[in-house]
């Protein structure tokens, strides 16, 4: 049964503004709409898992609608189509928080096109042809769970309800829904609509809301880069920035080198302290690491020049770089390499080796400690770090692409500093929470937009009796990238952003030396704070100097580097910030560590929600030594308590008889579904890592 709970009918179309979108070449009703579903699982065994939708809830403006079957949902869609005269050129957008889940159920029930998916099954936009309805994913837009999205809104107080709907109970489309359960359903779509209301208000109308979170920062920075000026000779308006983009183009092979050289943040544990309980561990982190290096360092500002090097000396290569003031992306070979004894961690990622199978490699939790032979493509920044960290018998630098360098364009520098200033000055200001979160996200996305891949099979998928990747022509994609009139970034910039940030981090690790315990992209945990204050102070002075030189180069005010927060305190970008001291600390390897301060425990363990892990570790008491002892290779949280859900995609039609929790029986038929079911979490210590730890322990005596 279809029920229009509020206003009893759809909003009058004459009261809704219509906006035109140039990209889709269609008109859109400027109204916030949402759809959500509730599902039931029926799991027989590993191969027979079923799920079905027992209620659909929609909100169109302020009208709340529920229905129980796909036929009823189709009737709602038909009502929408007729009320608003929807078609390919006149559309309405309905947001779904985690669209891939609902789409798995709906894709075999409705005809669709314009399906955009980043990879297999991860659709974030789709158009239902027969109804003029375009679905978009609000999860990929907000970047947060529905509960977090609700908490971070300012002008709306709707919150996700917890515990009002027992997911363990089997329900059918005919199972009665209680008022409390209906309230749960209502809040879920109301949150989405409230969130879209705020986005519409911020951007102007629904057509201007970006598809994804990174789309926000792109739009703002592009606007700064594409400012028009009047040519003094012709007196015509033009965009000088486009001249730079016309120069900064990539070749197909050059793109391959750049993509191979791209690495993310450096996260690792010092094997000498792994699995040991430590006391008085200090923590420092960079203030906006990636945005800082976008200001402080120089980047490729010329078309890459391919050079066949054939050099057997790093000193010769380094001298060549310094002489011509260039950076490079090069292919290099090294023989008989091993991390130097005084270097506290290993730098080269095993995943980036182009080494033939069978070569002997000593793997330290994903990093190369020792190898007979290593071949890889790296930036010149990374190569400098590698030769400073490893002993090697021989090096051969084969070839690479070389670039003249300069600071990133003034427009990008200004954008980064504007986002940082907004993040700093708006933090904690009552009534500005949404604006603060927006600019914080935009600041963090400045780097991400630089490394959006040019060619990725995973960014385009289609569905034709099964998900299929759309094979892309690399040459065609690179040519489209080079000739895109809206391009304002250069892919090679992005790979050097992370290279410079890793370089800063690893220099800190080397300086802290034997006291270094753990690091994660922009932070270091270590012992004996007093012994390392001089390094921290020296680094901070140097990074301020480098950032200041960039601003002076562009004629910008250096005060932009240290805006004042609401308390009037200057917050300098880029410096090491002291986070505090842990009373106790233990790491079990990369992305796994437990801390304690004053009896309060905090757990970072990839793949496990923090609160679930702490609950398990403290289940049998909170004595510090006992809790840390439980955090070992045998640490496990069962399926009922882990909070982890696995996905099972059933693409085969099924028809089964089911009895609900009230004793009602019914026949369920479904053409496709997604089953979410709880799974256990276990550390399952890596055997190769265990062997490496034994090797390190033996060296230590």
FITI-641750 format. One record per residue (C-alpha): residue number from 0; z, y, x; residue in one letter. Coordinates in nm, 3 decimals, decimal comma. Layout:
// FITI-641750
   num         w         v         u   residuo
   NUM         Z         Y         X         A
...
This chain:
// FITI-641750
   num         w         v         u   residuo
     0     0,000     0,000     0,000         X
     1    -0,094     0,345     0,131         X
     2     0,185     0,600     0,089         X
     3     0,146     0,973     0,149         X
     4     0,513     1,051     0,207         X
     5     0,500     1,426     0,263         X
     6     0,294     1,681     0,074         X
     7     0,147     1,382    -0,109         X
     8    -0,202     1,469     0,013         X
     9    -0,392     1,580     0,322         X
    10    -0,380     1,947     0,425         X
    11    -0,648     2,167     0,269         X
    12    -0,939     2,196     0,512         X
    13    -0,990     2,562     0,421         X
    14    -0,655     2,643     0,580         X
    15    -0,742     2,485     0,915         X
    16    -0,917     2,670     1,197         X
    17    -1,229     2,505     1,340         X
    18    -1,310     2,523     1,712         X
    19    -1,634     2,437     1,893         X
    20    -1,633     2,223     2,208         X
    21    -1,929     2,275     2,440         X
    22    -1,879     1,943     2,618         X
    23    -1,894     1,728     2,305         X
    24    -2,125     1,974     2,126         X
    25    -1,912     1,925     1,818         X
    26    -1,674     2,119     1,595         X
    27    -1,309     2,010     1,578         X
    28    -1,039     2,084     1,324         X
    29    -0,756     2,260     1,507         X
    30    -0,477     2,046     1,367         X
    31    -0,223     1,813     1,527         X
    32    -0,263     1,449     1,424         X
    33    -0,104     1,127     1,545         X
    34    -0,118     0,753     1,488         X
    35     0,131     0,486     1,588         X
    36     0,188     0,124     1,496         X
    37     0,467    -0,130     1,491         X
    38     0,387    -0,488     1,585         X
    39     0,544    -0,831     1,577         X
    40     0,502    -1,107     1,836         X
    41     0,483    -1,479     1,777         X
    42     0,488    -1,674     2,104         X
    43     0,442    -2,050     2,092         X
    44     0,379    -2,118     2,459         X
    45     0,211    -1,958     2,762         X
    46    -0,138    -2,008     2,618         X
    47    -0,061    -1,935     2,253         X
    48     0,073    -1,582     2,217         X
    49     0,001    -1,379     1,905         X
    50     0,076    -1,029     1,780         X
    51    -0,016    -0,828     1,473         X
    52     0,043    -0,485     1,326         X
    53     0,272    -0,479     1,023         X
    54     0,276    -0,102     0,967         X
    55     0,055     0,192     1,062         X
    56     0,206     0,539     1,058         X
    57    -0,001     0,856     1,075         X
    58     0,075     1,223     1,064         X
    59    -0,200     1,469     0,974         X
    60    -0,055     1,815     1,013         X
    61     0,266     1,787     0,811         X
    62     0,155     1,493     0,601         X
    63     0,319     1,160     0,686         X
    64     0,123     0,849     0,585         X
    65     0,198     0,479     0,611         X
    66    -0,012     0,175     0,537         X
    67     0,027    -0,194     0,609         X
    68    -0,318    -0,347     0,669         X
    69    -0,646    -0,263     0,839         X
    70    -0,817    -0,237     0,500         X
    71    -0,564     0,025     0,398         X
    72    -0,607     0,205     0,731         X
    73    -0,983     0,212     0,671         X
    74    -0,914     0,372     0,332         X
    75    -0,704     0,641     0,502         X
    76    -0,985     0,704     0,750         X
    77    -1,230     0,729     0,458         X
    78    -1,000     0,980     0,289         X
    79    -0,995     1,184     0,611         X
    80    -1,372     1,170     0,638         X
    81    -1,428     1,282     0,279         X
    82    -1,160     1,551     0,281         X
    83    -1,284     1,717     0,599         X
    84    -1,656     1,621     0,585         X
    85    -1,624     1,442     0,920         X
    86    -1,921     1,314     1,117         X
    87    -2,051     1,311     1,474         X
    88    -2,070     1,691     1,484         X
    89    -1,756     1,768     1,282         X
    90    -1,454     1,577     1,411         X
    91    -1,080     1,543     1,396         X
    92    -0,870     1,428     1,695         X
    93    -0,589     1,178     1,643         X
    94    -0,355     1,127     1,937         X
    95    -0,197     0,791     2,019         X
    96     0,081     0,755     2,277         X
    97    -0,057     0,465     2,486         X
    98    -0,397     0,437     2,322         X
    99    -0,499     0,120     2,517         X
   100    -0,237    -0,081     2,327         X
   101    -0,346     0,022     1,976         X
   102    -0,712     0,008     2,074         X
   103    -0,683    -0,360     2,162         X
   104    -0,603    -0,424     1,795         X
   105    -0,850    -0,172     1,647         X
   106    -1,157    -0,228     1,863         X
   107    -1,269    -0,537     1,668         X
   108    -1,204    -0,371     1,331         X
   109    -1,404    -0,049     1,366         X
   110    -1,734     0,064     1,516         X
   111    -1,688     0,295     1,811         X
   112    -1,870     0,481     2,090         X
   113    -1,796     0,737     2,366         X
   114    -1,533     0,501     2,501         X
   115    -1,385     0,645     2,819         X
   116    -1,171     0,409     3,026         X
   117    -1,048     0,438     3,382         X
   118    -1,057     0,065     3,428         X
   119    -1,053    -0,256     3,232         X
   120    -0,873    -0,194     2,899         X
   121    -0,733     0,149     2,988         X
   122    -0,923     0,358     2,734         X
   123    -0,807     0,719     2,699         X
   124    -1,073     0,854     2,462         X
   125    -1,287     0,684     2,196         X
   126    -1,490     0,797     1,893         X
   127    -1,495     0,597     1,569         X
   128    -1,852     0,651     1,453         X
   129    -1,817     0,569     1,083         X
   130    -1,536     0,817     1,022         X
   131    -1,584     1,111     1,258         X
   132    -1,245     1,044     1,416         X
   133    -1,187     1,085     1,789         X
   134    -0,882     0,914     1,937         X
   135    -0,717     1,044     2,253         X
   136    -0,422     0,922     2,459         X
   137    -0,120     1,156     2,458         X
   138     0,058     0,939     2,718         X
   139    -0,198     1,014     2,988         X
   140    -0,178     1,380     2,888         X
   141     0,200     1,420     2,904         X
   142     0,252     1,167     3,184         X
   143     0,584     1,068     3,024         X
   144     0,717     0,813     2,780         X
   145     0,747     0,919     2,418         X
   146     1,122     0,964     2,457         X
   147     1,081     1,181     2,770         X
   148     0,800     1,377     2,606         X
   149     1,036     1,460     2,319         X
   150     1,319     1,559     2,554         X
   151     1,095     1,799     2,745         X
   152     0,970     1,995     2,445         X
   153     1,120     2,337     2,381         X
   154     1,020     2,451     2,035         X
   155     1,080     2,119     1,862         X
   156     1,395     1,909     1,836         X
   157     1,256     1,575     1,713         X
   158     1,382     1,292     1,932         X
   159     1,284     0,929     1,959         X
   160     1,527     0,710     1,769         X
   161     1,681     0,415     1,952         X
   162     1,808     0,093     1,800         X
   163     1,685     0,160     1,445         X
   164     1,409    -0,099     1,466         X
   165     1,492    -0,450     1,586         X
   166     1,179    -0,574     1,763         X
   167     1,309    -0,930     1,778         X
   168     1,271    -0,971     1,400         X
   169     0,944    -1,115     1,275         X
   170     0,783    -0,894     1,012         X
   171     0,470    -0,925     0,799         X
   172     0,263    -0,653     0,632         X
   173     0,448    -0,750     0,313         X
   174     0,797    -0,733     0,470         X
   175     0,997    -0,446     0,314         X
   176     1,063    -0,146     0,539         X
   177     1,409     0,005     0,510         X
   178     1,463     0,384     0,499         X
   179     1,621     0,371     0,846         X
   180     1,321     0,180     0,985         X
   181     1,086     0,426     0,815         X
   182     1,272     0,711     0,984         X
   183     1,205     0,545     1,319         X
   184     0,832     0,524     1,235         X
   185     0,830     0,887     1,121         X
   186     0,988     1,023     1,437         X
   187     0,737     0,850     1,663         X
   188     0,435     1,029     1,512         X
   189     0,628     1,353     1,455         X
   190     0,705     1,372     1,829         X
   191     0,335     1,336     1,913         X
   192     0,235     1,606     1,665         X
   193     0,509     1,840     1,787         X
   194     0,389     1,788     2,144         X
   195     0,026     1,857     2,050         X
   196     0,142     2,167     1,859         X
   197     0,286     2,302     2,185         X
   198    -0,028     2,215     2,378         X
   199    -0,250     2,386     2,119         X
   200    -0,032     2,696     2,135         X
   201    -0,044     2,701     2,514         X
   202    -0,418     2,640     2,555         X
   203    -0,544     2,827     2,248         X
   204    -0,684     2,544     2,037         X
   205    -0,721     2,167     2,039         X
   206    -1,060     2,166     2,215         X
   207    -0,908     2,334     2,519         X
   208    -0,639     2,069     2,575         X
   209    -0,745     1,861     2,879         X
   210    -0,789     1,486     2,846         X
   211    -0,547     1,408     3,126         X
   212    -0,253     1,562     3,306         X
   213    -0,457     1,640     3,619         X
   214    -0,709     1,822     3,401         X
   215    -0,458     2,105     3,358         X
   216    -0,440     2,207     3,721         X
   217    -0,816     2,166     3,764         X
   218    -0,880     2,415     3,489         X
   219    -0,642     2,677     3,629         X
   220    -0,755     2,648     3,991         X
   221    -1,122     2,642     3,898         X
   222    -1,072     2,964     3,701         X
   223    -0,931     3,129     4,015         X
   224    -1,208     2,995     4,236         X
   225    -1,491     3,096     4,005         X
   226    -1,394     3,462     3,968         X
   227    -1,704     3,678     3,943         X
   228    -1,760     3,980     4,165         X
   229    -2,031     4,245     4,170         X
   230    -2,282     4,221     4,454         X
   231    -2,295     4,569     4,617         X
   232    -2,668     4,529     4,687         X
   233    -2,797     4,387     4,360         X
   234    -2,510     4,516     4,140         X
   235    -2,517     4,180     3,967         X
   236    -2,219     3,954     3,906         X
   237    -2,200     3,636     4,110         X
   238    -1,944     3,375     4,222         X
   239    -1,906     3,384     4,604         X
   240    -1,702     3,062     4,602         X
   241    -2,010     2,864     4,501         X
   242    -2,171     2,945     4,835         X
   243    -1,889     2,751     5,004         X
   244    -1,941     2,450     4,777         X
   245    -2,313     2,455     4,849         X
   246    -2,229     2,413     5,219         X
   247    -1,960     2,148     5,178         X
   248    -2,159     1,844     5,075         X
   249    -2,118     1,476     5,162         X
   250    -2,355     1,206     5,274         X
   251    -2,328     0,854     5,134         X
   252    -2,214     0,697     5,461         X
   253    -1,981     0,992     5,528         X
   254    -1,822     0,937     5,186         X
   255    -1,762     0,574     5,280         X
   256    -1,583     0,678     5,598         X
   257    -1,372     0,935     5,414         X
   258    -1,272     0,689     5,141         X
   259    -1,176     0,426     5,399         X
   260    -0,967     0,682     5,589         X
   261    -0,775     0,796     5,282         X
   262    -0,408     0,689     5,282         X
   263    -0,122     0,787     5,051         X
   264     0,237     0,864     5,138         X
   265     0,435     0,673     5,401         X
   266     0,720     0,472     5,248         X
   267     0,910     0,223     5,462         X
   268     1,245     0,091     5,581         X
   269     1,366     0,067     5,940         X
   270     1,375    -0,311     5,995         X
   271     1,677    -0,272     6,223         X
   272     1,886    -0,162     5,923         X
   273     1,718    -0,361     5,648         X
   274     1,961    -0,567     5,435         X
   275     2,264    -0,411     5,607         X
   276     2,537    -0,216     5,432         X
   277     2,564     0,129     5,591         X
   278     2,813     0,412     5,545         X
   279     2,763     0,789     5,558         X
   280     2,384     0,795     5,526         X
   281     2,235     1,144     5,494         X
   282     1,919     1,243     5,311         X
   283     1,674     1,529     5,363         X
   284     1,346     1,596     5,186         X
   285     1,055     1,836     5,224         X
   286     1,035     2,114     4,968         X
   287     0,693     2,049     4,812         X
   288     0,542     1,851     5,099         X
   289     0,179     1,827     4,986         X
   290     0,152     2,187     4,862         X
   291     0,303     2,301     5,192         X
   292     0,044     2,135     5,413         X
   293    -0,228     2,274     5,186         X
   294    -0,111     2,615     5,307         X
   295     0,008     2,550     5,661         X
   296    -0,280     2,342     5,799         X
   297    -0,652     2,385     5,856         X
   298    -0,914     2,173     5,682         X
   299    -1,281     2,072     5,711         X
   300    -1,493     2,377     5,632         X
   301    -1,834     2,256     5,741         X
   302    -2,071     1,979     5,655         X
   303    -1,975     1,670     5,849         X
   304    -2,169     1,611     6,170         X
   305    -2,219     1,245     6,257         X
   306    -2,165     1,174     6,627         X
   307    -2,200     0,843     6,809         X
   308    -1,908     0,858     7,050         X
   309    -1,876     0,529     7,234         X
   310    -1,559     0,656     7,405         X
   311    -1,303     0,436     7,581         X
   312    -1,045     0,709     7,629         X
   313    -0,832     0,883     7,370         X
   314    -0,770     1,169     7,613         X
   315    -1,146     1,231     7,631         X
   316    -1,171     1,227     7,251         X
   317    -0,875     1,463     7,210         X
   318    -1,016     1,706     7,465         X
   319    -1,346     1,710     7,280         X
   320    -1,171     1,791     6,952         X
   321    -0,967     2,072     7,103         X
   322    -1,265     2,219     7,282         X
   323    -1,470     2,257     6,965         X
   324    -1,175     2,312     6,726         X
   325    -1,265     2,029     6,497         X
   326    -1,106     1,745     6,306         X
   327    -1,275     1,412     6,254         X
   328    -1,288     1,087     6,062         X
   329    -1,362     0,810     6,311         X
   330    -1,399     0,436     6,348         X
   331    -1,177     0,299     6,622         X
   332    -1,092    -0,035     6,785         X
   333    -0,770    -0,120     6,968         X
   334    -0,673    -0,434     7,163         X
   335    -0,329    -0,583     7,226         X
   336    -0,138    -0,319     7,035         X
   337     0,239    -0,311     6,979         X
   338     0,473    -0,042     6,855         X
   339     0,654     0,125     7,145         X
   340     1,019     0,023     7,187         X
   341     1,149     0,376     7,129         X
   342     0,950     0,427     6,806         X
   343     1,176     0,334     6,510         X
   344     0,905     0,217     6,267         X
   345     0,546     0,095     6,247         X
   346     0,263     0,327     6,144         X
   347    -0,064     0,140     6,082         X
   348    -0,099    -0,008     5,730         X
   349    -0,219    -0,368     5,733         X
   350    -0,428    -0,301     5,423         X
   351    -0,659    -0,067     5,613         X
   352    -0,754    -0,305     5,893         X
   353    -1,119    -0,406     5,915         X
   354    -1,002    -0,696     6,131         X
   355    -1,177    -1,034     6,104         X
   356    -0,971    -1,312     5,951         X
   357    -0,785    -1,521     6,205         X
   358    -0,672    -1,234     6,422         X
   359    -0,301    -1,248     6,502         X
   360    -0,102    -0,969     6,330         X
   361     0,275    -0,923     6,314         X
   362     0,335    -0,772     5,970         X
   363     0,639    -0,551     5,910         X
   364     0,652    -0,520     5,531         X
   365     0,289    -0,406     5,516         X
   366     0,276    -0,225     5,851         X
   367     0,132    -0,349     6,179         X
   368     0,396    -0,405     6,445         X
   369     0,180    -0,604     6,683         X
   370    -0,181    -0,726     6,682         X
   371    -0,433    -0,881     6,918         X
   372    -0,707    -0,658     6,775         X
   373    -0,728    -0,381     6,517         X
   374    -1,033    -0,201     6,383         X
   375    -1,001     0,078     6,128         X
   376    -1,136     0,414     6,010         X
   377    -0,885     0,699     6,036         X
   378    -0,857     1,076     6,045         X
   379    -0,810     1,236     6,385         X
   380    -0,459     1,334     6,271         X
   381    -0,369     0,969     6,209         X
   382    -0,530     0,855     6,534         X
   383    -0,314     1,099     6,731         X
   384    -0,007     0,951     6,565         X
   385    -0,123     0,595     6,631         X
   386    -0,173     0,645     7,004         X
   387     0,169     0,813     7,031         X
   388     0,340     0,521     6,852         X
   389     0,166     0,215     7,000         X
   390     0,112     0,065     7,340         X
   391    -0,237    -0,080     7,370         X
   392    -0,450    -0,243     7,637         X
   393    -0,778    -0,082     7,539         X
   394    -0,922     0,166     7,291         X
   395    -1,281     0,220     7,181         X
   396    -1,372     0,512     6,954         X
   397    -1,706     0,410     6,809         X
   398    -1,833     0,701     6,599         X
   399    -1,735     0,943     6,327         X
   400    -1,789     1,263     6,131         X
   401    -1,673     1,594     6,275         X
   402    -1,582     1,914     6,092         X
   403    -1,507     2,271     6,190         X
   404    -1,178     2,378     6,039         X
   405    -1,017     2,675     5,868         X
   406    -0,751     2,740     5,610         X
   407    -0,822     2,629     5,255         X
   408    -0,990     2,905     5,053         X
   409    -0,779     3,202     4,953         X
   410    -0,824     3,116     4,585         X
   411    -0,667     2,773     4,630         X
   412    -0,388     2,907     4,849         X
   413    -0,304     3,165     4,582         X
   414    -0,307     2,900     4,310         X
   415    -0,067     2,673     4,499         X
   416     0,173     2,961     4,563         X
   417     0,150     3,078     4,202         X
   418     0,248     2,732     4,074         X
   419     0,533     2,717     4,327         X
   420     0,656     3,063     4,228         X
   421     0,650     2,971     3,857         X
   422     0,828     2,641     3,921         X
   423     1,099     2,821     4,121         X
   424     1,158     3,123     3,898         X
   425     1,144     2,932     3,567         X
   426     1,374     2,645     3,665         X
   427     1,686     2,650     3,450         X
   428     1,574     2,954     3,248         X
   429     1,661     2,907     2,882         X
   430     1,355     2,913     2,659         X
   431     1,118     2,854     2,953         X
   432     1,168     2,479     2,990         X
   433     0,817     2,384     2,878         X
   434     0,654     2,643     3,101         X
   435     0,867     2,527     3,396         X
   436     0,767     2,164     3,348         X
   437     0,403     2,262     3,312         X
   438     0,393     2,452     3,640         X
   439     0,601     2,190     3,819         X
   440     0,344     1,931     3,714         X
   441     0,056     2,156     3,814         X
   442     0,208     2,214     4,158         X
   443     0,245     1,839     4,209         X
   444    -0,112     1,783     4,088         X
   445    -0,273     2,026     4,336         X
   446    -0,306     1,747     4,589         X
   447    -0,411     1,486     4,334         X
   448    -0,712     1,681     4,216         X
   449    -0,839     1,695     4,575         X
   450    -0,862     1,315     4,610         X
   451    -1,016     1,225     4,275         X
   452    -1,264     0,960     4,380         X
   453    -1,633     1,039     4,369         X
   454    -1,738     0,681     4,306         X
   455    -1,509     0,434     4,135         X
   456    -1,616     0,141     3,922         X
   457    -1,270     0,155     3,770         X
   458    -1,335     0,498     3,617         X
   459    -1,605     0,379     3,381         X
   460    -1,589     0,075     3,156         X
   461    -1,765    -0,037     2,845         X
   462    -1,695    -0,304     2,588         X
   463    -1,962    -0,551     2,487         X
   464    -1,800    -0,874     2,368         X
   465    -1,556    -0,825     2,653         X
   466    -1,466    -0,551     2,899         X
   467    -1,728    -0,485     3,162         X
   468    -1,722    -0,249     3,456         X
   469    -2,016    -0,015     3,471         X
   470    -2,166    -0,065     3,815         X
   471    -2,238     0,272     3,966         X
   472    -2,502     0,374     4,213         X
   473    -2,310     0,524     4,507         X
   474    -2,599     0,741     4,623         X
   475    -2,654     0,874     4,273         X
   476    -2,283     0,951     4,230         X
   477    -2,261     1,132     4,563         X
   478    -2,572     1,336     4,479         X
   479    -2,425     1,428     4,141         X
   480    -2,104     1,532     4,315         X
   481    -2,290     1,750     4,565         X
   482    -2,501     1,918     4,297         X
   483    -2,228     1,965     4,037         X
   484    -2,225     2,340     3,957         X
   485    -1,861     2,318     3,846         X
   486    -1,732     2,160     4,168         X
   487    -1,468     2,364     4,350         X
   488    -1,319     2,097     4,580         X
   489    -1,426     1,899     4,884         X
   490    -1,319     1,533     4,888         X
   491    -1,248     1,539     5,262         X
   492    -0,980     1,804     5,208         X
   493    -0,771     1,555     5,013         X
   494    -0,764     1,286     5,281         X
   495    -0,636     1,540     5,533         X
   496    -0,363     1,664     5,296         X
   497    -0,192     1,326     5,309         X
   498    -0,268     1,287     5,680         X
   499    -0,092     1,614     5,764         X
   500     0,203     1,527     5,536         X
   501     0,240     1,182     5,698         X
   502     0,224     1,346     6,037         X
   503     0,511     1,581     5,952         X
   504     0,717     1,296     5,810         X
   505     0,657     1,059     6,100         X
   506     0,732     1,327     6,357         X
   507     1,067     1,359     6,182         X
   508     1,119     0,983     6,199         X
   509     1,045     0,983     6,570         X
   510     1,276     1,276     6,633         X
   511     1,565     1,114     6,443         X
   512     1,488     0,793     6,630         X
   513     1,752     0,519     6,630         X
   514     1,940     0,686     6,340         X
   515     1,643     0,670     6,103         X
   516     1,711     0,426     5,816         X
   517     1,453     0,476     5,540         X
   518     1,176     0,714     5,429         X
   519     0,973     0,774     5,114         X
   520     0,669     1,005     5,141         X
   521     0,864     1,331     5,174         X
   522     1,221     1,225     5,248         X
   523     1,421     1,058     5,525         X
   524     1,756     0,875     5,506         X
   525     1,944     0,864     5,837         X
   526     2,278     0,846     6,019         X
   527     2,468     1,104     6,227         X
   528     2,361     1,431     6,069         X
   529     2,520     1,653     6,332         X
   530     2,300     1,509     6,606         X
   531     1,980     1,607     6,422         X
   532     2,053     1,954     6,292         X
   533     1,867     2,112     6,584         X
   534     1,548     1,921     6,497         X
   535     1,574     2,023     6,129         X
   536     1,629     2,388     6,214         X
   537     1,344     2,388     6,465         X
   538     1,107     2,222     6,217         X
   539     1,197     2,472     5,945         X
   540     1,131     2,770     6,173         X
   541     0,796     2,624     6,275         X
   542     0,672     2,543     5,924         X
   543     0,766     2,892     5,800         X
   544     0,572     3,039     6,092         X
   545     0,264     2,826     6,016         X
   546     0,268     2,912     5,646         X
   547     0,315     3,280     5,725         X
   548     0,014     3,277     5,958         X
   549    -0,200     3,141     5,675         X
   550    -0,091     3,413     5,434         X
   551    -0,146     3,683     5,696         X
   552    -0,495     3,538     5,753         X
   553    -0,575     3,592     5,385         X
   554    -0,393     3,924     5,355         X
   555    -0,129     3,781     5,124         X
   556     0,237     3,874     5,109         X
   557     0,453     3,624     5,309         X
   558     0,728     3,680     5,050         X
   559     0,524     3,450     4,824         X
   560     0,652     3,160     5,037         X
   561     1,013     3,212     4,924         X
   562     1,039     3,321     4,559         X
   563     1,387     3,369     4,415         X
   564     1,532     3,137     4,153         X
   565     1,723     3,262     3,849         X
   566     2,038     3,298     4,064         X
   567     1,857     3,527     4,307         X
   568     1,846     3,267     4,585         X
   569     1,526     3,241     4,791         X
   570     1,366     2,896     4,782         X
   571     1,147     2,859     5,089         X
   572     0,851     2,625     5,050         X
   573     0,801     2,347     5,304         X
   574     1,137     2,324     5,477         X
   575     1,365     2,025     5,510         X
   576     1,620     2,050     5,229         X
   577     1,952     1,869     5,265         X
   578     2,004     1,640     4,962         X
   579     2,351     1,519     5,055         X
   580     2,532     1,215     5,189         X
   581     2,562     0,865     5,048         X
   582     2,898     0,699     5,094         X
   583     2,716     0,366     5,113         X
   584     2,347     0,274     5,144         X
   585     2,149    -0,047     5,166         X
   586     1,775    -0,111     5,174         X
   587     1,599    -0,441     5,122         X
   588     1,262    -0,305     5,227         X
   589     0,998    -0,068     5,095         X
   590     1,084     0,088     4,755         X
   591     1,412    -0,105     4,738         X
   592     1,742     0,063     4,809         X
   593     2,089     0,095     4,656         X
   594     2,322     0,392     4,705         X
   595     2,681     0,477     4,615         X
   596     2,861     0,811     4,601         X
   597     3,219     0,827     4,479         X
   598     3,192     0,500     4,291         X
   599     2,863     0,594     4,122         X
   600     2,574     0,361     4,200         X
   601     2,205     0,447     4,204         X
   602     1,923     0,194     4,246         X
   603     1,560     0,236     4,338         X
   604     1,383    -0,095     4,300         X
   605     1,009    -0,097     4,229         X
   606     0,933    -0,271     3,902         X
   607     1,285    -0,250     3,757         X
   608     1,431     0,028     3,538         X
   609     1,725     0,179     3,726         X
   610     1,981     0,143     3,446         X
   611     1,894    -0,226     3,398         X
   612     1,940    -0,300     3,768         X
   613     2,273    -0,118     3,791         X
   614     2,399    -0,296     3,478         X
   615     2,321    -0,633     3,636         X
   616     2,468    -0,545     3,975         X
   617     2,795    -0,422     3,821         X
   618     2,820    -0,690     3,551         X
   619     3,092    -0,877     3,740         X
   620     3,280    -0,578     3,874         X
   621     3,221    -0,249     4,055         X
   622     3,388    -0,315     4,388         X
   623     3,152    -0,151     4,635         X
   624     3,121    -0,440     4,880         X
   625     3,060    -0,691     4,598         X
   626     2,793    -0,478     4,431         X
   627     2,603    -0,433     4,756         X
   628     2,633    -0,805     4,836         X
   629     2,466    -0,887     4,504         X
   630     2,170    -0,668     4,601         X
   631     1,999    -0,931     4,816         X
   632     1,692    -1,156     4,815         X
   633     1,841    -1,360     4,529         X
   634     1,891    -1,056     4,304         X
   635     1,753    -1,134     3,959         X
   636     1,767    -0,987     3,608         X
   637     1,677    -1,218     3,321         X
   638     1,410    -1,135     3,065         X
   639     1,659    -1,029     2,797         X
   640     1,813    -0,763     3,022         X
   641     1,535    -0,654     3,259         X
   642     1,358    -0,402     3,039         X
   643     1,030    -0,527     3,188         X
   644     0,742    -0,607     2,955         X
   645     0,433    -0,809     3,036         X
   646     0,099    -0,773     2,860         X
   647    -0,097    -1,066     2,724         X
   648    -0,441    -0,980     2,588         X
   649    -0,568    -1,218     2,325         X
   650    -0,938    -1,157     2,267         X
   651    -0,990    -1,456     2,040         X
   652    -0,963    -1,433     1,660         X
   653    -0,674    -1,629     1,513         X
   654    -0,525    -1,720     1,178         X
   655    -0,169    -1,848     1,154         X
   656     0,102    -1,906     0,894         X
   657     0,419    -1,705     0,961         X
   658     0,761    -1,672     0,799         X
   659     0,932    -1,333     0,839         X
   660     1,302    -1,272     0,903         X
   661     1,367    -1,247     0,529         X
   662     1,208    -1,584     0,453         X
   663     0,878    -1,446     0,322         X
   664     0,576    -1,648     0,428         X
   665     0,225    -1,521     0,480         X
   666    -0,105    -1,580     0,651         X
   667    -0,187    -1,359     0,948         X
   668    -0,541    -1,319     1,072         X
   669    -0,640    -1,094     1,359         X
   670    -0,951    -1,056     1,572         X
   671    -0,782    -0,929     1,888         X
   672    -0,433    -0,829     1,993         X
   673    -0,201    -0,734     2,275         X
   674     0,129    -0,918     2,307         X
   675     0,416    -0,736     2,479         X
   676     0,692    -0,972     2,581         X
   677     1,000    -0,944     2,805         X
   678     0,992    -1,100     3,151         X
   679     1,253    -1,152     3,417         X
   680     1,270    -0,947     3,737         X
   681     1,348    -1,096     4,074         X
   682     1,337    -0,957     4,426         X
   683     1,193    -1,277     4,573         X
   684     1,218    -1,165     4,934         X
   685     0,888    -1,175     5,123         X
   686     0,893    -1,471     5,363         X
   687     0,680    -1,292     5,622         X
   688     0,921    -0,997     5,613         X
   689     1,218    -1,232     5,657         X
   690     1,057    -1,375     5,969         X
   691     0,997    -1,025     6,102         X
   692     1,360    -0,929     6,045         X
   693     1,467    -1,238     6,241         X
   694     1,233    -1,131     6,522         X
   695     1,387    -0,781     6,530         X
   696     1,741    -0,922     6,519         X
   697     1,660    -1,144     6,816         X
   698     1,530    -0,844     7,014         X
   699     1,852    -0,658     6,937         X
   700     2,051    -0,951     7,070         X
